[in-house]
Amino acid sequence: YRVVWPDGAKRPLPVLLLSHGANGTLDGLANLQRGLARGRVVIAPQHVDSEANPDLAKVDRTTTFPLRIEDMRLPLENAAKIETLTGARLDMRRIAAGAHS
C-alpha cells in the first residue's frame, strides 16, 4: 500500500481508496494519487494482478476480483495502524473509493 496525504494536515482527513487497473501498478498511479491527496488521505493497494508482481505468470486472473475487494477493505479495518505508521489522520466517517483502468 502507498498512503499519501497533504503535508502539515492538522485535522483528520477524508479517505480515498484508489485502485489501479488490471495489469497496472501502484507506481503508475503515483502522480494521480499525489494530485488527489489535496485535502484527503489517499490509500492505494498493489493488487496481485499488477505487472509489478514477480509471480504474475502464476496468477489466475479469473479469480483476482475478490482479492481486489479484500485489498480495498483491509485499510479500513486497519485505520489505527495506518495512522500510527504514517502519521496521517483519517476521518473514517468520510470514505470514498475510486479506480483507474
Stockholm file with secondary structure:
# STOCKHOLM 1.0

chainA/1-101         YRVVWPDGAKRPLPVLLLSHGANGTLDGLANLQRGLARGRVVIAPQHVDSEANPDLAKVDRTTTFPLRIEDMRLPLENAAKIETLTGARLDMRRIAAGAHS
#=GR chainA/1-101 SS CEEECCTTCCSCEEEEEEECCTTCCTGGGHHHHHHHTTTSEEEECCCTTSTTCTTGGGCCGGGHHHHHHHHHHHHHHTHHHHHHHHCCCEEEEEEEEEECC
#=GC SS_cons         CEEECCTTCCSCEEEEEEECCTTCCTGGGHHHHHHHTTTSEEEECCCTTSTTCTTGGGCCGGGHHHHHHHHHHHHHHTHHHHHHHHCCCEEEEEEEEEECC
//
